[in-house]
Amino acid sequence: MDVTAALRAFIRTIERGSITAAARDLGVSQPAVSKLIRNLEAHTGARLLERSSRAVKPTPIGLVLYEASGNSLATIDAALERVRSDMGEIKGTLRLHGPVCLGESHLQRIVMDFQRLHPGVAVELTLENRSVDLVHENIDLAVRIGRPTEQSYILRKIGLIRRILVAAPAYLSSRGALRNPRQLADHDVIVTDAVLSRQGMLALCKGGQQLAVPVSPILKTNNAQVLIAALIAGRGVGPVQLPLVTNELRTTQLVRALPQYEVRPSELYVVYPTSRFLRPAVRAFVDFAGPALKAIDGIT
């Protein structure tokens, strides 16, 4: 029996909560994973998993084996990749997670630039507007907007994403230019969920001072591209992340409203689990992506 392969199948099944998901992660069939786990149970002489129609979870002795073997396998993987990297080539699969807005506009380009330097690294890039459990979903690292609250992650702060108020020139011509923040109450405001407080306040900054302004949005969305399209169409004024609209500002499809003010910025992080040894492919991407993200116009 290949004990290492069996342990990998066992560990992924626990972390994913199902044999089907573990098989998908490992790139093998579901029966193959089931067989590996049966062989491991026969080898140890113990029942390692509790199986039900809803989920698979470890037995008490299975949990002991999981906790004892997880870091050992990660160490082996890291050592093997280290040997390959010391020989001049970094190989492996990098599972990366990021937000849709930054992923579509910038992260996909950073990934392609990275792969030109390291063609032996295959990247699985998932873009979603949600926080994922990196260990449970088998993600090597994630780009996060906003400071993560999980204690089990290592955080590398990249910088701050600037947000500004913008509108189409035609909208401001028809409704009048904004001269002070309080006038936002008389304008059609379009926002994403992330920028408003629970009380519906928009936080503006000027010279180190903050001002909370009440707004009543005519459109609220969780998709930055929908927001930008509505603004370009002249539907209203709204806060956007500066890195997402540099081209639109350059071509004057959008112009700044209240240019002396900015919307409160968001922190940008690269995060990865503390429970895993940093494989060379992951370390290389972290070192590459940090400066690349920092260089984006609108990230300070």
TORPAPA-165229 format. One record per residue (C-alpha): x, y, z. Coordinates in nm, 4 decimals, padded with zeros to 6 digits. Example, Ala and Ser with C-alpha at 12.3 -4.5 7.8 and 13.67 -1.06 7.14 Angstrom:
# residues 2
((01.2300,-00.4500,00.7800))
((01.3670,-00.1060,00.7140))
***
This chain:
# residues 300
((00.0000,00.0000,00.0000))
((00.1170,00.3531,-00.0785))
((00.0834,00.4999,00.2711))
((00.1575,00.8541,00.1546))
((-00.1173,00.8441,-00.1095))
((-00.3608,00.6963,00.1421))
((-00.2819,00.9675,00.3962))
((-00.3302,01.2364,00.1324))
((-00.6730,01.0961,00.0471))
((-00.7622,01.0687,00.4159))
((-00.6522,01.4248,00.4967))
((-00.8302,01.5825,00.2006))
((-01.1495,01.3912,00.2815))
((-01.1497,01.5341,00.6330))
((-01.0692,01.8876,00.5182))
((-01.3328,01.8829,00.2446))
((-01.5955,01.6868,00.4354))
((-01.6657,01.4461,00.1512))
((-01.4931,01.1801,-00.0556))
((-01.6275,01.3339,-00.3768))
((-01.4677,01.6721,-00.3057))
((-01.1418,01.5076,-00.2000))
((-01.1309,01.3094,-00.5242))
((-01.1861,01.6272,-00.7237))
((-00.9017,01.8042,-00.5425))
((-00.6648,01.5108,-00.5878))
((-00.7543,01.4554,-00.9522))
((-00.8586,01.0930,-00.9042))
((-01.1865,00.9026,-00.9043))
((-01.4161,00.8741,-00.6043))
((-01.3741,00.4922,-00.5894))
((-00.9962,00.5403,-00.5846))
((-01.0191,00.7653,-00.2782))
((-01.2566,00.5232,-00.1055))
((-01.0168,00.2367,-00.1704))
((-00.7190,00.4306,-00.0351))
((-00.9086,00.5089,00.2849))
((-01.0237,00.1476,00.3251))
((-00.6647,00.0324,00.2826))
((-00.5482,00.2856,00.5414))
((-00.8115,00.1657,00.7879))
((-00.7035,-00.1934,00.7267))
((-00.3389,-00.0931,00.7705))
((-00.4055,00.0824,01.1033))
((-00.6658,-00.1658,01.2232))
((-00.8983,00.1191,01.3161))
((-01.2060,00.2902,01.1782))
((-01.0863,00.6388,01.0876))
((-01.3963,00.8027,00.9399))
((-01.7621,00.8368,01.0324))
((-01.9677,00.8293,00.7124))
((-02.3197,00.9687,00.6800))
((-02.5426,01.0921,00.4000))
((-02.4527,01.4516,00.4861))
((-02.0798,01.4503,00.5524))
((-01.7713,01.2545,00.6420))
((-01.5906,01.3344,00.9662))
((-01.3057,01.1705,01.1575))
((-01.3522,00.9304,01.4448))
((-01.1581,01.0210,01.7617))
((-00.8655,00.8016,01.6530))
((-00.8977,00.9365,01.2999))
((-00.8651,01.2899,01.4343))
((-00.5443,01.1911,01.6135))
((-00.4010,01.0569,01.2872))
((-00.5116,01.3664,01.0958))
((-00.3490,01.6064,01.3413))
((-00.0284,01.4022,01.3495))
((00.0121,01.3519,00.9757))
((-00.1093,01.6769,00.8175))
((00.2014,01.8842,00.8813))
((00.4263,01.5895,00.8008))
((00.2843,01.5600,00.4493))
((00.3068,01.9357,00.4035))
((00.6726,01.9160,00.5049))
((00.7359,01.6412,00.2490))
((00.5637,01.8407,-00.0257))
((00.7605,02.1520,00.0620))
((01.0883,01.9583,00.0706))
((01.0264,01.8029,-00.2718))
((00.9399,02.1375,-00.4235))
((01.2427,02.2939,-00.2537))
((01.4699,02.0386,-00.4184))
((01.3211,02.1191,-00.7584))
((01.3505,02.4927,-00.6998))
((01.7129,02.4576,-00.5883))
((01.7770,02.2876,-00.9216))
((01.6515,02.6009,-01.0939))
((01.2879,02.5171,-01.1631))
((00.9747,02.5787,-00.9604))
((00.6914,02.3394,-01.0356))
((00.3558,02.2547,-00.8887))
((-00.0026,02.3724,-00.8713))
((-00.0907,02.7047,-00.7120))
((-00.4507,02.7461,-00.5943))
((-00.5298,03.1163,-00.5737))
((-00.8469,03.2945,-00.4615))
((-00.9362,03.6590,-00.5119))
((-01.2224,03.9084,-00.5420))
((-01.3983,03.9378,-00.8768))
((-01.3346,04.3093,-00.9286))
((-00.9588,04.3051,-00.8721))
((-00.9241,03.9620,-01.0295))
((-01.0799,04.0555,-01.3622))
((-00.9017,04.3887,-01.3883))
((-00.5542,04.3093,-01.2550))
((-00.4986,03.9731,-01.0849))
((-00.5351,03.7655,-01.4012))
((-00.2607,03.9755,-01.5654))
((-00.0331,03.9274,-01.2634))
((-00.0888,03.5507,-01.2827))
((00.0063,03.5419,-01.6509))
((00.3189,03.7509,-01.5877))
((00.4146,03.5132,-01.3051))
((00.3696,03.2087,-01.5271))
((00.5967,03.3587,-01.7897))
((00.8696,03.3564,-01.5243))
((00.7707,03.0160,-01.3851))
((00.6154,02.8092,-01.6679))
((00.6245,02.4959,-01.4540))
((00.3602,02.6339,-01.2166))
((-00.0047,02.5627,-01.2997))
((-00.2431,02.8154,-01.1447))
((-00.6036,02.7533,-01.0443))
((-00.7516,03.1033,-01.0093))
((-01.0938,03.1303,-00.8457))
((-01.2645,03.4700,-00.8367))
((-01.5521,03.5152,-00.5920))
((-01.6867,03.7909,-00.3716))
((-01.6723,03.5867,-00.0534))
((-01.4222,03.4887,00.2116))
((-01.3215,03.1247,00.1878))
((-01.1779,02.8818,00.4399))
((-00.8368,02.8351,00.2815))
((-00.7645,02.5014,00.4493))
((-01.1100,02.3514,00.4040))
((-01.1283,02.4512,00.0367))
((-00.7666,02.3627,-00.0389))
((-00.6580,02.7158,-00.1320))
((-00.2868,02.7994,-00.1112))
((-00.3291,03.1737,-00.0774))
((-00.5832,03.4482,-00.1288))
((-00.5912,03.8154,-00.2138))
((-00.8298,03.9838,00.0301))
((-00.9852,04.3288,00.0368))
((-01.0265,04.4210,00.4033))
((-00.8344,04.2840,00.6988))
((-00.9063,03.9106,00.7502))
((-01.0363,03.8172,01.0938))
((-00.9145,03.4565,01.0960))
((-00.6411,03.3964,01.3525))
((-00.4967,03.0973,01.1662))
((-00.3753,03.2964,00.8642))
((-00.0489,03.4710,00.7912))
((-00.1169,03.8203,00.6570))
((00.0999,04.0267,00.4244))
((-00.0379,04.3764,00.3878))
((00.0000,04.5147,00.0360))
((-00.1402,04.8630,00.0888))
((-00.4592,05.0662,00.0667))
((-00.7036,05.0682,-00.2249))
((-00.8163,05.4254,-00.2870))
((-01.1850,05.4929,-00.3507))
((-01.3165,05.8053,-00.5212))
((-01.6538,05.9500,-00.6159))
((-01.7184,05.9532,-00.9913))
((-01.9985,06.0206,-01.2372))
((-02.0480,06.0580,-01.6104))
((-02.0009,06.4146,-01.7408))
((-02.3544,06.4089,-01.8846))
((-02.5002,06.3252,-01.5422))
((-02.3225,06.6142,-01.3719))
((-02.4245,06.8493,-01.6537))
((-02.7904,06.7601,-01.6105))
((-02.7976,06.7455,-01.2301))
((-02.5334,07.0025,-01.1429))
((-02.1840,06.9654,-01.0020))
((-02.1454,06.8605,-00.6408))
((-01.9987,07.1401,-00.4298))
((-02.0138,06.9805,-00.0847))
((-02.0754,06.6277,00.0500))
((-02.4177,06.7116,00.1935))
((-02.5491,06.7548,-00.1608))
((-02.5185,06.3780,-00.2102))
((-02.8586,06.3528,-00.0408))
((-03.0093,06.5269,-00.3459))
((-02.8362,06.3056,-00.6042))
((-02.8894,05.9583,-00.7438))
((-02.6271,05.7483,-00.5664))
((-02.5066,05.4064,-00.6821))
((-02.2954,05.1929,-00.4476))
((-02.1623,04.8503,-00.3656))
((-02.2530,04.6976,-00.0293))
((-01.8972,04.7276,00.1012))
((-01.8841,05.1082,00.1245))
((-02.1854,05.1851,00.3427))
((-02.2139,05.1514,00.7177))
((-02.5075,04.9684,00.8711))
((-02.6701,05.3069,00.9202))
((-02.6410,05.3852,00.5482))
((-02.3573,05.6327,00.5914))
((-02.0800,05.6946,00.3396))
((-01.7410,05.7754,00.4979))
((-01.5498,06.0504,00.3158))
((-01.1955,06.1655,00.3898))
((-01.0281,06.5029,00.3385))
((-00.6891,06.6001,00.4748))
((-00.6913,06.3301,00.7409))
((-01.0415,06.4181,00.8604))
((-01.3432,06.1936,00.8115))
((-01.7007,06.2899,00.7412))
((-01.9956,06.0490,00.7476))
((-02.2647,06.1421,00.4968))
((-02.6112,05.9810,00.4798))
((-02.7085,05.8532,00.1350))
((-03.0123,05.6748,-00.0095))
((-02.8886,05.4672,-00.3046))
((-03.1096,05.4156,-00.6078))
((-02.9009,05.1073,-00.6882))
((-02.6961,04.8848,-00.4624))
((-02.4970,04.5947,-00.6085))
((-02.2303,04.3447,-00.5087))
((-02.0637,04.3667,-00.8516))
((-01.8191,04.6475,-00.9275))
((-01.8611,04.6132,-01.3048))
((-02.2372,04.6638,-01.2736))
((-02.1678,04.9743,-01.0658))
((-01.9218,05.1145,-01.3208))
((-02.1540,05.0421,-01.6147))
((-02.4400,05.2241,-01.4417))
((-02.2174,05.5234,-01.3706))
((-02.0934,05.5406,-01.7307))
((-02.4559,05.5250,-01.8482))
((-02.5249,05.8415,-01.6496))
((-02.7498,05.6822,-01.3899))
((-02.5884,05.8586,-01.0955))
((-02.2806,05.9277,-00.8851))
((-02.0988,05.6711,-00.6760))
((-01.7808,05.5533,-00.5029))
((-01.5501,05.3190,-00.6938))
((-01.2087,05.1674,-00.6384))
((-00.9625,05.3832,-00.8300))
((-00.7736,05.0843,-00.9833))
((-01.0953,04.9809,-01.1594))
((-01.1611,05.3087,-01.3426))
((-00.8217,05.4485,-01.4443))
((-00.9021,05.3990,-01.8142))
((-01.2501,05.5483,-01.7807))
((-01.1034,05.8553,-01.6101))
((-00.8362,05.8879,-01.8776))
((-01.0967,05.8804,-02.1561))
((-01.3356,06.1038,-01.9542))
((-01.6136,05.8471,-01.9652))
((-01.6150,05.9198,-01.5938))
((-01.4966,06.2255,-01.4029))
((-01.4384,06.2830,-01.0352))
((-01.7121,06.4329,-00.8227))
((-01.6011,06.6204,-00.5100))
((-01.2344,06.5734,-00.6096))
((-01.1148,06.7225,-00.2807))
((-01.2668,06.4220,-00.1007))
((-01.1976,06.0497,-00.1169))
((-01.4046,05.7616,00.0151))
((-01.2497,05.5687,00.3019))
((-00.9954,05.3254,00.1495))
((-00.9813,04.9492,00.1983))
((-00.6805,04.7473,00.3085))
((-00.5415,04.4901,00.0648))
((-00.3780,04.1689,00.1874))
((-00.2242,03.8484,00.0620))
((-00.3070,03.5698,00.3089))
((-00.2152,03.2039,00.3471))
((-00.2695,02.9371,00.6150))
((-00.0248,02.9019,00.9015))
((-00.0920,02.5279,00.9088))
((00.0952,02.4713,00.5841))
((00.4617,02.4981,00.5070))
((00.5133,02.7580,00.2392))
((00.5900,02.5663,-00.0783))
((00.8344,02.7284,-00.3219))
((00.5581,02.7939,-00.5783))
((00.3511,02.9727,-00.3137))
((00.6483,03.1667,-00.1790))
((00.7492,03.2700,-00.5313))
((00.4000,03.4001,-00.6080))
((00.3740,03.5899,-00.2795))
((00.7087,03.7583,-00.3491))
((00.6052,03.8356,-00.7082))
((00.2476,03.9472,-00.6458))
((00.3252,04.1859,-00.3603))
((00.5203,04.4425,-00.5674))
((00.2950,04.3835,-00.8709))
((-00.0189,04.4669,-00.6722))
((00.1507,04.7617,-00.5049))
((00.2391,04.9048,-00.8478))
((-00.1264,04.9249,-00.9580))
((-00.2461,05.2816,-00.9994))
((-00.4751,05.3544,-00.7059))
((-00.3064,05.1234,-00.4526))
((-00.0844,05.3060,-00.2057))
***
